[in-house]
Amino acid sequence: MSNAGYVRDQLLASMPNEALVLVLDISGCRYLDSAAIEVLFDVSRRLGRRRQELRLVMPPDSPLRRVIQLTEIHTAAPVFQSLDDALTE
């Protein structure tokens, strides 16, 4: 929670205006707290205002699958099973 704002700011700063999509690969993550989920929703909202999109990468066997489903993050950022899928969509 203490670094959620920093992570959000870094994600947004790394996204140039001419890019259409930010792909965030969370395959290696084992835990997301409520602050991290809020960061994902917030980044998605902010990118949407700039006509950009946030996409998440998470394999089907990820321990975070249930958290992602319960929070309905897919309504803000589509979830792909692989990086290739996210980049070719």
PyMOL Python script that loads the backbone (N, CA, C, O; Angstrom):
from pymol import cmd

cmd.read_pdbstr("""\
ATOM      1  N   MET A   1       0.820  -1.192   0.000  1.00  0.00           N
ATOM      2  CA  MET A   1       0.000   0.000   0.000  1.00  0.00           C
ATOM      3  C   MET A   1       0.865   1.257   0.000  1.00  0.00           C
ATOM      4  O   MET A   1       0.486   2.279  -0.572  1.00  0.00           O
ATOM      5  N   SER A   2       2.010   1.178   0.635  1.00  0.00           N
ATOM      6  CA  SER A   2       2.850   2.365   0.736  1.00  0.00           C
ATOM      7  C   SER A   2       3.442   2.787  -0.600  1.00  0.00           C
ATOM      8  O   SER A   2       3.791   3.955  -0.772  1.00  0.00           O
ATOM      9  N   ASN A   3       3.561   1.869  -1.546  1.00  0.00           N
ATOM     10  CA  ASN A   3       4.150   2.251  -2.827  1.00  0.00           C
ATOM     11  C   ASN A   3       3.135   2.238  -3.974  1.00  0.00           C
ATOM     12  O   ASN A   3       3.529   2.356  -5.135  1.00  0.00           O
ATOM     13  N   ALA A   4       1.858   2.101  -3.683  1.00  0.00           N
ATOM     14  CA  ALA A   4       0.826   2.037  -4.726  1.00  0.00           C
ATOM     15  C   ALA A   4       0.807   3.302  -5.576  1.00  0.00           C
ATOM     16  O   ALA A   4       0.727   3.218  -6.802  1.00  0.00           O
ATOM     17  N   GLY A   5       0.878   4.450  -4.956  1.00  0.00           N
ATOM     18  CA  GLY A   5       0.889   5.705  -5.704  1.00  0.00           C
ATOM     19  C   GLY A   5       2.107   5.828  -6.594  1.00  0.00           C
ATOM     20  O   GLY A   5       2.018   6.307  -7.724  1.00  0.00           O
ATOM     21  N   TYR A   6       3.231   5.399  -6.084  1.00  0.00           N
ATOM     22  CA  TYR A   6       4.473   5.434  -6.870  1.00  0.00           C
ATOM     23  C   TYR A   6       4.358   4.525  -8.086  1.00  0.00           C
ATOM     24  O   TYR A   6       4.726   4.917  -9.193  1.00  0.00           O
ATOM     25  N   VAL A   7       3.851   3.321  -7.886  1.00  0.00           N
ATOM     26  CA  VAL A   7       3.699   2.372  -8.994  1.00  0.00           C
ATOM     27  C   VAL A   7       2.746   2.940 -10.044  1.00  0.00           C
ATOM     28  O   VAL A   7       3.037   2.878 -11.239  1.00  0.00           O
ATOM     29  N   ARG A   8       1.620   3.489  -9.612  1.00  0.00           N
ATOM     30  CA  ARG A   8       0.672   4.108 -10.544  1.00  0.00           C
ATOM     31  C   ARG A   8       1.344   5.207 -11.355  1.00  0.00           C
ATOM     32  O   ARG A   8       1.216   5.249 -12.578  1.00  0.00           O
ATOM     33  N   ASP A   9       2.056   6.092 -10.676  1.00  0.00           N
ATOM     34  CA  ASP A   9       2.712   7.204 -11.365  1.00  0.00           C
ATOM     35  C   ASP A   9       3.758   6.716 -12.354  1.00  0.00           C
ATOM     36  O   ASP A   9       3.888   7.279 -13.441  1.00  0.00           O
ATOM     37  N   GLN A  10       4.500   5.684 -11.997  1.00  0.00           N
ATOM     38  CA  GLN A  10       5.519   5.138 -12.897  1.00  0.00           C
ATOM     39  C   GLN A  10       4.892   4.477 -14.119  1.00  0.00           C
ATOM     40  O   GLN A  10       5.401   4.619 -15.231  1.00  0.00           O
ATOM     41  N   LEU A  11       3.798   3.759 -13.924  1.00  0.00           N
ATOM     42  CA  LEU A  11       3.114   3.142 -15.064  1.00  0.00           C
ATOM     43  C   LEU A  11       2.611   4.204 -16.030  1.00  0.00           C
ATOM     44  O   LEU A  11       2.795   4.081 -17.241  1.00  0.00           O
ATOM     45  N   LEU A  12       1.982   5.238 -15.506  1.00  0.00           N
ATOM     46  CA  LEU A  12       1.456   6.298 -16.363  1.00  0.00           C
ATOM     47  C   LEU A  12       2.577   7.085 -17.037  1.00  0.00           C
ATOM     48  O   LEU A  12       2.452   7.469 -18.200  1.00  0.00           O
ATOM     49  N   ALA A  13       3.649   7.323 -16.328  1.00  0.00           N
ATOM     50  CA  ALA A  13       4.771   8.073 -16.904  1.00  0.00           C
ATOM     51  C   ALA A  13       5.478   7.274 -17.992  1.00  0.00           C
ATOM     52  O   ALA A  13       6.077   7.855 -18.897  1.00  0.00           O
ATOM     53  N   SER A  14       5.414   5.954 -17.912  1.00  0.00           N
ATOM     54  CA  SER A  14       6.100   5.122 -18.902  1.00  0.00           C
ATOM     55  C   SER A  14       5.314   4.997 -20.206  1.00  0.00           C
ATOM     56  O   SER A  14       5.804   4.412 -21.173  1.00  0.00           O
ATOM     57  N   MET A  15       4.121   5.533 -20.236  1.00  0.00           N
ATOM     58  CA  MET A  15       3.229   5.392 -21.390  1.00  0.00           C
ATOM     59  C   MET A  15       3.262   6.644 -22.246  1.00  0.00           C
ATOM     60  O   MET A  15       2.659   7.652 -21.879  1.00  0.00           O
ATOM     61  N   PRO A  16       3.961   6.604 -23.392  1.00  0.00           N
ATOM     62  CA  PRO A  16       3.979   7.783 -24.259  1.00  0.00           C
ATOM     63  C   PRO A  16       2.603   8.038 -24.870  1.00  0.00           C
ATOM     64  O   PRO A  16       1.815   7.108 -25.045  1.00  0.00           O
ATOM     65  N   ASN A  17       2.321   9.281 -25.191  1.00  0.00           N
ATOM     66  CA  ASN A  17       1.011   9.658 -25.717  1.00  0.00           C
ATOM     67  C   ASN A  17       0.677   8.966 -27.034  1.00  0.00           C
ATOM     68  O   ASN A  17      -0.497   8.732 -27.324  1.00  0.00           O
ATOM     69  N   GLU A  18       1.676   8.639 -27.828  1.00  0.00           N
ATOM     70  CA  GLU A  18       1.412   8.030 -29.125  1.00  0.00           C
ATOM     71  C   GLU A  18       1.183   6.514 -29.054  1.00  0.00           C
ATOM     72  O   GLU A  18       0.758   5.909 -30.038  1.00  0.00           O
ATOM     73  N   ALA A  19       1.456   5.908 -27.919  1.00  0.00           N
ATOM     74  CA  ALA A  19       1.206   4.465 -27.743  1.00  0.00           C
ATOM     75  C   ALA A  19      -0.283   4.235 -27.513  1.00  0.00           C
ATOM     76  O   ALA A  19      -0.966   5.063 -26.911  1.00  0.00           O
ATOM     77  N   LEU A  20      -0.770   3.109 -27.997  1.00  0.00           N
ATOM     78  CA  LEU A  20      -2.192   2.798 -27.858  1.00  0.00           C
ATOM     79  C   LEU A  20      -2.491   1.874 -26.686  1.00  0.00           C
ATOM     80  O   LEU A  20      -3.583   1.915 -26.119  1.00  0.00           O
ATOM     81  N   VAL A  21      -1.515   1.036 -26.321  1.00  0.00           N
ATOM     82  CA  VAL A  21      -1.765  -0.006 -25.332  1.00  0.00           C
ATOM     83  C   VAL A  21      -0.586  -0.120 -24.370  1.00  0.00           C
ATOM     84  O   VAL A  21       0.576  -0.082 -24.776  1.00  0.00           O
ATOM     85  N   LEU A  22      -0.912  -0.261 -23.095  1.00  0.00           N
ATOM     86  CA  LEU A  22       0.075  -0.600 -22.069  1.00  0.00           C
ATOM     87  C   LEU A  22      -0.237  -2.024 -21.630  1.00  0.00           C
ATOM     88  O   LEU A  22      -1.321  -2.297 -21.115  1.00  0.00           O
ATOM     89  N   VAL A  23       0.717  -2.931 -21.836  1.00  0.00           N
ATOM     90  CA  VAL A  23       0.546  -4.327 -21.430  1.00  0.00           C
ATOM     91  C   VAL A  23       1.313  -4.538 -20.136  1.00  0.00           C
ATOM     92  O   VAL A  23       2.522  -4.316 -20.066  1.00  0.00           O
ATOM     93  N   LEU A  24       0.596  -4.965 -19.130  1.00  0.00           N
ATOM     94  CA  LEU A  24       1.188  -5.200 -17.815  1.00  0.00           C
ATOM     95  C   LEU A  24       1.159  -6.706 -17.545  1.00  0.00           C
ATOM     96  O   LEU A  24       0.093  -7.296 -17.363  1.00  0.00           O
ATOM     97  N   ASP A  25       2.330  -7.307 -17.522  1.00  0.00           N
ATOM     98  CA  ASP A  25       2.445  -8.754 -17.308  1.00  0.00           C
ATOM     99  C   ASP A  25       2.544  -9.019 -15.811  1.00  0.00           C
ATOM    100  O   ASP A  25       3.567  -8.729 -15.191  1.00  0.00           O
ATOM    101  N   ILE A  26       1.484  -9.569 -15.234  1.00  0.00           N
ATOM    102  CA  ILE A  26       1.463  -9.870 -13.801  1.00  0.00           C
ATOM    103  C   ILE A  26       1.602 -11.369 -13.554  1.00  0.00           C
ATOM    104  O   ILE A  26       1.208 -11.878 -12.505  1.00  0.00           O
ATOM    105  N   SER A  27       2.169 -12.064 -14.534  1.00  0.00           N
ATOM    106  CA  SER A  27       2.348 -13.516 -14.421  1.00  0.00           C
ATOM    107  C   SER A  27       3.167 -13.917 -13.209  1.00  0.00           C
ATOM    108  O   SER A  27       2.898 -14.951 -12.597  1.00  0.00           O
ATOM    109  N   GLY A  28       4.147 -13.128 -12.858  1.00  0.00           N
ATOM    110  CA  GLY A  28       5.017 -13.447 -11.734  1.00  0.00           C
ATOM    111  C   GLY A  28       4.477 -13.042 -10.377  1.00  0.00           C
ATOM    112  O   GLY A  28       5.067 -13.378  -9.350  1.00  0.00           O
ATOM    113  N   CYS A  29       3.367 -12.326 -10.358  1.00  0.00           N
ATOM    114  CA  CYS A  29       2.788 -11.869  -9.091  1.00  0.00           C
ATOM    115  C   CYS A  29       2.096 -13.018  -8.363  1.00  0.00           C
ATOM    116  O   CYS A  29       1.453 -13.867  -8.980  1.00  0.00           O
ATOM    117  N   ARG A  30       2.239 -13.026  -7.072  1.00  0.00           N
ATOM    118  CA  ARG A  30       1.587 -14.036  -6.242  1.00  0.00           C
ATOM    119  C   ARG A  30       0.554 -13.415  -5.307  1.00  0.00           C
ATOM    120  O   ARG A  30      -0.223 -14.129  -4.673  1.00  0.00           O
ATOM    121  N   TYR A  31       0.547 -12.075  -5.222  1.00  0.00           N
ATOM    122  CA  TYR A  31      -0.354 -11.407  -4.291  1.00  0.00           C
ATOM    123  C   TYR A  31      -0.651 -10.003  -4.794  1.00  0.00           C
ATOM    124  O   TYR A  31       0.257  -9.283  -5.209  1.00  0.00           O
ATOM    125  N   LEU A  32      -1.913  -9.615  -4.759  1.00  0.00           N
ATOM    126  CA  LEU A  32      -2.333  -8.245  -5.036  1.00  0.00           C
ATOM    127  C   LEU A  32      -3.272  -7.822  -3.924  1.00  0.00           C
ATOM    128  O   LEU A  32      -4.291  -8.469  -3.686  1.00  0.00           O
ATOM    129  N   ASP A  33      -2.933  -6.739  -3.243  1.00  0.00           N
ATOM    130  CA  ASP A  33      -3.836  -6.251  -2.199  1.00  0.00           C
ATOM    131  C   ASP A  33      -4.826  -5.260  -2.811  1.00  0.00           C
ATOM    132  O   ASP A  33      -4.781  -4.991  -4.011  1.00  0.00           O
ATOM    133  N   SER A  34      -5.697  -4.733  -2.000  1.00  0.00           N
ATOM    134  CA  SER A  34      -6.735  -3.826  -2.497  1.00  0.00           C
ATOM    135  C   SER A  34      -6.140  -2.560  -3.104  1.00  0.00           C
ATOM    136  O   SER A  34      -6.705  -1.998  -4.042  1.00  0.00           O
ATOM    137  N   ALA A  35      -5.019  -2.114  -2.584  1.00  0.00           N
ATOM    138  CA  ALA A  35      -4.376  -0.922  -3.143  1.00  0.00           C
ATOM    139  C   ALA A  35      -3.871  -1.206  -4.562  1.00  0.00           C
ATOM    140  O   ALA A  35      -3.970  -0.347  -5.438  1.00  0.00           O
ATOM    141  N   ALA A  36      -3.343  -2.382  -4.786  1.00  0.00           N
ATOM    142  CA  ALA A  36      -2.862  -2.752  -6.120  1.00  0.00           C
ATOM    143  C   ALA A  36      -4.018  -2.871  -7.100  1.00  0.00           C
ATOM    144  O   ALA A  36      -3.906  -2.446  -8.249  1.00  0.00           O
ATOM    145  N   ILE A  37      -5.126  -3.446  -6.653  1.00  0.00           N
ATOM    146  CA  ILE A  37      -6.304  -3.550  -7.512  1.00  0.00           C
ATOM    147  C   ILE A  37      -6.806  -2.158  -7.881  1.00  0.00           C
ATOM    148  O   ILE A  37      -7.163  -1.910  -9.033  1.00  0.00           O
ATOM    149  N   GLU A  38      -6.835  -1.259  -6.914  1.00  0.00           N
ATOM    150  CA  GLU A  38      -7.261   0.118  -7.187  1.00  0.00           C
ATOM    151  C   GLU A  38      -6.318   0.790  -8.175  1.00  0.00           C
ATOM    152  O   GLU A  38      -6.765   1.556  -9.028  1.00  0.00           O
ATOM    153  N   VAL A  39      -5.020   0.516  -8.074  1.00  0.00           N
ATOM    154  CA  VAL A  39      -4.057   1.069  -9.034  1.00  0.00           C
ATOM    155  C   VAL A  39      -4.414   0.603 -10.447  1.00  0.00           C
ATOM    156  O   VAL A  39      -4.397   1.403 -11.383  1.00  0.00           O
ATOM    157  N   LEU A  40      -4.733  -0.670 -10.607  1.00  0.00           N
ATOM    158  CA  LEU A  40      -5.087  -1.179 -11.935  1.00  0.00           C
ATOM    159  C   LEU A  40      -6.329  -0.486 -12.483  1.00  0.00           C
ATOM    160  O   LEU A  40      -6.353  -0.087 -13.647  1.00  0.00           O
ATOM    161  N   PHE A  41      -7.353  -0.342 -11.658  1.00  0.00           N
ATOM    162  CA  PHE A  41      -8.560   0.363 -12.093  1.00  0.00           C
ATOM    163  C   PHE A  41      -8.244   1.820 -12.432  1.00  0.00           C
ATOM    164  O   PHE A  41      -8.717   2.337 -13.444  1.00  0.00           O
ATOM    165  N   ASP A  42      -7.456   2.476 -11.600  1.00  0.00           N
ATOM    166  CA  ASP A  42      -7.130   3.883 -11.803  1.00  0.00           C
ATOM    167  C   ASP A  42      -6.306   4.091 -13.075  1.00  0.00           C
ATOM    168  O   ASP A  42      -6.583   5.002 -13.856  1.00  0.00           O
ATOM    169  N   VAL A  43      -5.301   3.251 -13.279  1.00  0.00           N
ATOM    170  CA  VAL A  43      -4.480   3.353 -14.487  1.00  0.00           C
ATOM    171  C   VAL A  43      -5.353   3.139 -15.717  1.00  0.00           C
ATOM    172  O   VAL A  43      -5.220   3.859 -16.706  1.00  0.00           O
ATOM    173  N   SER A  44      -6.237   2.164 -15.661  1.00  0.00           N
ATOM    174  CA  SER A  44      -7.127   1.908 -16.789  1.00  0.00           C
ATOM    175  C   SER A  44      -8.011   3.125 -17.084  1.00  0.00           C
ATOM    176  O   SER A  44      -8.174   3.507 -18.243  1.00  0.00           O
ATOM    177  N   ARG A  45      -8.576   3.731 -16.045  1.00  0.00           N
ATOM    178  CA  ARG A  45      -9.411   4.931 -16.220  1.00  0.00           C
ATOM    179  C   ARG A  45      -8.615   6.075 -16.841  1.00  0.00           C
ATOM    180  O   ARG A  45      -9.064   6.721 -17.789  1.00  0.00           O
ATOM    181  N   ARG A  46      -7.444   6.309 -16.299  1.00  0.00           N
ATOM    182  CA  ARG A  46      -6.629   7.429 -16.786  1.00  0.00           C
ATOM    183  C   ARG A  46      -6.188   7.212 -18.230  1.00  0.00           C
ATOM    184  O   ARG A  46      -6.201   8.142 -19.036  1.00  0.00           O
ATOM    185  N   LEU A  47      -5.799   5.981 -18.551  1.00  0.00           N
ATOM    186  CA  LEU A  47      -5.412   5.694 -19.933  1.00  0.00           C
ATOM    187  C   LEU A  47      -6.615   5.830 -20.858  1.00  0.00           C
ATOM    188  O   LEU A  47      -6.483   6.321 -21.979  1.00  0.00           O
ATOM    189  N   GLY A  48      -7.778   5.402 -20.399  1.00  0.00           N
ATOM    190  CA  GLY A  48      -8.989   5.525 -21.209  1.00  0.00           C
ATOM    191  C   GLY A  48      -9.292   6.960 -21.579  1.00  0.00           C
ATOM    192  O   GLY A  48      -9.757   7.236 -22.685  1.00  0.00           O
ATOM    193  N   ARG A  49      -9.031   7.874 -20.666  1.00  0.00           N
ATOM    194  CA  ARG A  49      -9.240   9.304 -20.953  1.00  0.00           C
ATOM    195  C   ARG A  49      -8.310   9.792 -22.057  1.00  0.00           C
ATOM    196  O   ARG A  49      -8.612  10.748 -22.771  1.00  0.00           O
ATOM    197  N   ARG A  50      -7.169   9.110 -22.180  1.00  0.00           N
ATOM    198  CA  ARG A  50      -6.193   9.465 -23.219  1.00  0.00           C
ATOM    199  C   ARG A  50      -6.378   8.601 -24.475  1.00  0.00           C
ATOM    200  O   ARG A  50      -5.544   8.623 -25.381  1.00  0.00           O
ATOM    201  N   ARG A  51      -7.474   7.848 -24.517  1.00  0.00           N
ATOM    202  CA  ARG A  51      -7.767   6.928 -25.619  1.00  0.00           C
ATOM    203  C   ARG A  51      -6.684   5.854 -25.754  1.00  0.00           C
ATOM    204  O   ARG A  51      -6.284   5.479 -26.856  1.00  0.00           O
ATOM    205  N   GLN A  52      -6.236   5.384 -24.619  1.00  0.00           N
ATOM    206  CA  GLN A  52      -5.268   4.306 -24.549  1.00  0.00           C
ATOM    207  C   GLN A  52      -5.878   3.176 -23.731  1.00  0.00           C
ATOM    208  O   GLN A  52      -6.904   3.356 -23.075  1.00  0.00           O
ATOM    209  N   GLU A  53      -5.247   2.024 -23.774  1.00  0.00           N
ATOM    210  CA  GLU A  53      -5.827   0.853 -23.122  1.00  0.00           C
ATOM    211  C   GLU A  53      -4.790   0.139 -22.254  1.00  0.00           C
ATOM    212  O   GLU A  53      -3.614   0.048 -22.608  1.00  0.00           O
ATOM    213  N   LEU A  54      -5.248  -0.356 -21.127  1.00  0.00           N
ATOM    214  CA  LEU A  54      -4.443  -1.217 -20.268  1.00  0.00           C
ATOM    215  C   LEU A  54      -4.859  -2.655 -20.525  1.00  0.00           C
ATOM    216  O   LEU A  54      -6.047  -2.976 -20.542  1.00  0.00           O
ATOM    217  N   ARG A  55      -3.871  -3.517 -20.726  1.00  0.00           N
ATOM    218  CA  ARG A  55      -4.110  -4.950 -20.873  1.00  0.00           C
ATOM    219  C   ARG A  55      -3.265  -5.687 -19.853  1.00  0.00           C
ATOM    220  O   ARG A  55      -2.119  -5.318 -19.596  1.00  0.00           O
ATOM    221  N   LEU A  56      -3.835  -6.721 -19.278  1.00  0.00           N
ATOM    222  CA  LEU A  56      -3.127  -7.525 -18.283  1.00  0.00           C
ATOM    223  C   LEU A  56      -2.800  -8.897 -18.851  1.00  0.00           C
ATOM    224  O   LEU A  56      -3.563  -9.457 -19.639  1.00  0.00           O
ATOM    225  N   VAL A  57      -1.658  -9.428 -18.441  1.00  0.00           N
ATOM    226  CA  VAL A  57      -1.269 -10.785 -18.806  1.00  0.00           C
ATOM    227  C   VAL A  57      -1.206 -11.606 -17.534  1.00  0.00           C
ATOM    228  O   VAL A  57      -0.512 -11.262 -16.577  1.00  0.00           O
ATOM    229  N   MET A  58      -1.955 -12.709 -17.552  1.00  0.00           N
ATOM    230  CA  MET A  58      -1.989 -13.601 -16.397  1.00  0.00           C
ATOM    231  C   MET A  58      -2.341 -14.996 -16.894  1.00  0.00           C
ATOM    232  O   MET A  58      -3.391 -15.180 -17.509  1.00  0.00           O
ATOM    233  N   PRO A  59      -1.491 -15.977 -16.644  1.00  0.00           N
ATOM    234  CA  PRO A  59      -1.792 -17.335 -17.108  1.00  0.00           C
ATOM    235  C   PRO A  59      -2.995 -17.920 -16.368  1.00  0.00           C
ATOM    236  O   PRO A  59      -3.312 -17.498 -15.256  1.00  0.00           O
ATOM    237  N   PRO A  60      -3.660 -18.893 -16.990  1.00  0.00           N
ATOM    238  CA  PRO A  60      -4.873 -19.471 -16.390  1.00  0.00           C
ATOM    239  C   PRO A  60      -4.638 -20.139 -15.035  1.00  0.00           C
ATOM    240  O   PRO A  60      -5.564 -20.240 -14.230  1.00  0.00           O
ATOM    241  N   ASP A  61      -3.429 -20.589 -14.779  1.00  0.00           N
ATOM    242  CA  ASP A  61      -3.137 -21.268 -13.510  1.00  0.00           C
ATOM    243  C   ASP A  61      -2.599 -20.322 -12.434  1.00  0.00           C
ATOM    244  O   ASP A  61      -2.101 -20.776 -11.404  1.00  0.00           O
ATOM    245  N   SER A  62      -2.696 -19.027 -12.663  1.00  0.00           N
ATOM    246  CA  SER A  62      -2.193 -18.042 -11.704  1.00  0.00           C
ATOM    247  C   SER A  62      -2.975 -18.105 -10.393  1.00  0.00           C
ATOM    248  O   SER A  62      -4.195 -18.270 -10.398  1.00  0.00           O
ATOM    249  N   PRO A  63      -2.260 -17.972  -9.264  1.00  0.00           N
ATOM    250  CA  PRO A  63      -2.957 -17.919  -7.979  1.00  0.00           C
ATOM    251  C   PRO A  63      -3.824 -16.669  -7.827  1.00  0.00           C
ATOM    252  O   PRO A  63      -4.656 -16.596  -6.924  1.00  0.00           O
ATOM    253  N   LEU A  64      -3.630 -15.693  -8.703  1.00  0.00           N
ATOM    254  CA  LEU A  64      -4.415 -14.453  -8.642  1.00  0.00           C
ATOM    255  C   LEU A  64      -5.707 -14.526  -9.440  1.00  0.00           C
ATOM    256  O   LEU A  64      -6.506 -13.590  -9.411  1.00  0.00           O
ATOM    257  N   ARG A  65      -5.920 -15.611 -10.144  1.00  0.00           N
ATOM    258  CA  ARG A  65      -7.094 -15.729 -11.020  1.00  0.00           C
ATOM    259  C   ARG A  65      -8.391 -15.415 -10.269  1.00  0.00           C
ATOM    260  O   ARG A  65      -9.235 -14.678 -10.780  1.00  0.00           O
ATOM    261  N   ARG A  66      -8.556 -15.957  -9.085  1.00  0.00           N
ATOM    262  CA  ARG A  66      -9.796 -15.748  -8.317  1.00  0.00           C
ATOM    263  C   ARG A  66      -9.940 -14.279  -7.888  1.00  0.00           C
ATOM    264  O   ARG A  66     -11.040 -13.729  -7.934  1.00  0.00           O
ATOM    265  N   VAL A  67      -8.857 -13.655  -7.479  1.00  0.00           N
ATOM    266  CA  VAL A  67      -8.884 -12.239  -7.089  1.00  0.00           C
ATOM    267  C   VAL A  67      -9.306 -11.380  -8.275  1.00  0.00           C
ATOM    268  O   VAL A  67     -10.118 -10.466  -8.131  1.00  0.00           O
ATOM    269  N   ILE A  68      -8.760 -11.672  -9.429  1.00  0.00           N
ATOM    270  CA  ILE A  68      -9.079 -10.917 -10.636  1.00  0.00           C
ATOM    271  C   ILE A  68     -10.558 -11.090 -10.998  1.00  0.00           C
ATOM    272  O   ILE A  68     -11.220 -10.136 -11.404  1.00  0.00           O
ATOM    273  N   GLN A  69     -11.061 -12.304 -10.847  1.00  0.00           N
ATOM    274  CA  GLN A  69     -12.475 -12.549 -11.144  1.00  0.00           C
ATOM    275  C   GLN A  69     -13.385 -11.829 -10.149  1.00  0.00           C
ATOM    276  O   GLN A  69     -14.365 -11.200 -10.548  1.00  0.00           O
ATOM    277  N   LEU A  70     -13.069 -11.918  -8.875  1.00  0.00           N
ATOM    278  CA  LEU A  70     -13.911 -11.302  -7.847  1.00  0.00           C
ATOM    279  C   LEU A  70     -13.952  -9.784  -7.951  1.00  0.00           C
ATOM    280  O   LEU A  70     -14.992  -9.169  -7.715  1.00  0.00           O
ATOM    281  N   THR A  71     -12.836  -9.190  -8.299  1.00  0.00           N
ATOM    282  CA  THR A  71     -12.772  -7.731  -8.395  1.00  0.00           C
ATOM    283  C   THR A  71     -13.273  -7.213  -9.741  1.00  0.00           C
ATOM    284  O   THR A  71     -13.455  -6.010  -9.927  1.00  0.00           O
ATOM    285  N   GLU A  72     -13.489  -8.124 -10.664  1.00  0.00           N
ATOM    286  CA  GLU A  72     -13.972  -7.787 -12.009  1.00  0.00           C
ATOM    287  C   GLU A  72     -13.065  -6.790 -12.724  1.00  0.00           C
ATOM    288  O   GLU A  72     -13.542  -5.904 -13.434  1.00  0.00           O
ATOM    289  N   ILE A  73     -11.774  -6.939 -12.535  1.00  0.00           N
ATOM    290  CA  ILE A  73     -10.817  -6.049 -13.191  1.00  0.00           C
ATOM    291  C   ILE A  73     -10.921  -6.173 -14.709  1.00  0.00           C
ATOM    292  O   ILE A  73     -10.581  -5.235 -15.431  1.00  0.00           O
ATOM    293  N   HIS A  74     -11.384  -7.314 -15.195  1.00  0.00           N
ATOM    294  CA  HIS A  74     -11.529  -7.505 -16.638  1.00  0.00           C
ATOM    295  C   HIS A  74     -12.489  -6.490 -17.265  1.00  0.00           C
ATOM    296  O   HIS A  74     -12.452  -6.272 -18.476  1.00  0.00           O
ATOM    297  N   THR A  75     -13.342  -5.873 -16.455  1.00  0.00           N
ATOM    298  CA  THR A  75     -14.241  -4.840 -16.986  1.00  0.00           C
ATOM    299  C   THR A  75     -13.480  -3.551 -17.300  1.00  0.00           C
ATOM    300  O   THR A  75     -13.947  -2.729 -18.089  1.00  0.00           O
ATOM    301  N   ALA A  76     -12.329  -3.379 -16.695  1.00  0.00           N
ATOM    302  CA  ALA A  76     -11.510  -2.186 -16.922  1.00  0.00           C
ATOM    303  C   ALA A  76     -10.296  -2.476 -17.787  1.00  0.00           C
ATOM    304  O   ALA A  76      -9.839  -1.610 -18.533  1.00  0.00           O
ATOM    305  N   ALA A  77      -9.772  -3.694 -17.691  1.00  0.00           N
ATOM    306  CA  ALA A  77      -8.574  -4.074 -18.435  1.00  0.00           C
ATOM    307  C   ALA A  77      -8.703  -5.542 -18.842  1.00  0.00           C
ATOM    308  O   ALA A  77      -8.762  -6.415 -17.976  1.00  0.00           O
ATOM    309  N   PRO A  78      -8.749  -5.824 -20.137  1.00  0.00           N
ATOM    310  CA  PRO A  78      -8.865  -7.207 -20.558  1.00  0.00           C
ATOM    311  C   PRO A  78      -7.671  -8.027 -20.070  1.00  0.00           C
ATOM    312  O   PRO A  78      -6.546  -7.531 -19.996  1.00  0.00           O
ATOM    313  N   VAL A  79      -7.937  -9.282 -19.741  1.00  0.00           N
ATOM    314  CA  VAL A  79      -6.914 -10.186 -19.220  1.00  0.00           C
ATOM    315  C   VAL A  79      -6.605 -11.229 -20.284  1.00  0.00           C
ATOM    316  O   VAL A  79      -7.507 -11.891 -20.798  1.00  0.00           O
ATOM    317  N   PHE A  80      -5.327 -11.370 -20.608  1.00  0.00           N
ATOM    318  CA  PHE A  80      -4.865 -12.317 -21.617  1.00  0.00           C
ATOM    319  C   PHE A  80      -4.018 -13.396 -20.958  1.00  0.00           C
ATOM    320  O   PHE A  80      -3.395 -13.172 -19.920  1.00  0.00           O
ATOM    321  N   GLN A  81      -4.005 -14.571 -21.581  1.00  0.00           N
ATOM    322  CA  GLN A  81      -3.280 -15.699 -21.009  1.00  0.00           C
ATOM    323  C   GLN A  81      -1.779 -15.647 -21.284  1.00  0.00           C
ATOM    324  O   GLN A  81      -0.999 -16.277 -20.569  1.00  0.00           O
ATOM    325  N   SER A  82      -1.368 -14.907 -22.307  1.00  0.00           N
ATOM    326  CA  SER A  82       0.055 -14.814 -22.614  1.00  0.00           C
ATOM    327  C   SER A  82       0.386 -13.428 -23.138  1.00  0.00           C
ATOM    328  O   SER A  82      -0.492 -12.677 -23.564  1.00  0.00           O
ATOM    329  N   LEU A  83       1.648 -13.113 -23.098  1.00  0.00           N
ATOM    330  CA  LEU A  83       2.110 -11.823 -23.605  1.00  0.00           C
ATOM    331  C   LEU A  83       1.852 -11.716 -25.102  1.00  0.00           C
ATOM    332  O   LEU A  83       1.428 -10.668 -25.590  1.00  0.00           O
ATOM    333  N   ASP A  84       2.105 -12.799 -25.830  1.00  0.00           N
ATOM    334  CA  ASP A  84       1.842 -12.797 -27.266  1.00  0.00           C
ATOM    335  C   ASP A  84       0.382 -12.493 -27.566  1.00  0.00           C
ATOM    336  O   ASP A  84       0.078 -11.711 -28.468  1.00  0.00           O
ATOM    337  N   ASP A  85      -0.531 -13.114 -26.804  1.00  0.00           N
ATOM    338  CA  ASP A  85      -1.965 -12.849 -27.006  1.00  0.00           C
ATOM    339  C   ASP A  85      -2.288 -11.370 -26.774  1.00  0.00           C
ATOM    340  O   ASP A  85      -3.045 -10.773 -27.540  1.00  0.00           O
ATOM    341  N   ALA A  86      -1.726 -10.790 -25.742  1.00  0.00           N
ATOM    342  CA  ALA A  86      -1.996  -9.387 -25.420  1.00  0.00           C
ATOM    343  C   ALA A  86      -1.440  -8.444 -26.470  1.00  0.00           C
ATOM    344  O   ALA A  86      -2.028  -7.398 -26.741  1.00  0.00           O
ATOM    345  N   LEU A  87      -0.319  -8.806 -27.057  1.00  0.00           N
ATOM    346  CA  LEU A  87       0.310  -7.942 -28.043  1.00  0.00           C
ATOM    347  C   LEU A  87      -0.311  -8.063 -29.428  1.00  0.00           C
ATOM    348  O   LEU A  87      -0.245  -7.123 -30.220  1.00  0.00           O
ATOM    349  N   THR A  88      -0.908  -9.203 -29.728  1.00  0.00           N
ATOM    350  CA  THR A  88      -1.464  -9.403 -31.070  1.00  0.00           C
ATOM    351  C   THR A  88      -2.940  -9.083 -31.160  1.00  0.00           C
ATOM    352  O   THR A  88      -3.483  -9.033 -32.263  1.00  0.00           O
ATOM    353  N   GLU A  89      -3.599  -8.868 -30.056  1.00  0.00           N
ATOM    354  CA  GLU A  89      -5.033  -8.565 -30.056  1.00  0.00           C
ATOM    355  C   GLU A  89      -5.301  -7.256 -30.729  1.00  0.00           C
ATOM    356  O   GLU A  89      -6.454  -6.836 -30.824  1.00  0.00           O
TER     357      GLU A  89
END
""", "prot")
cmd.dss("prot")
cmd.show_as("cartoon", "prot")
cmd.util.cbc("prot")
cmd.orient("prot")
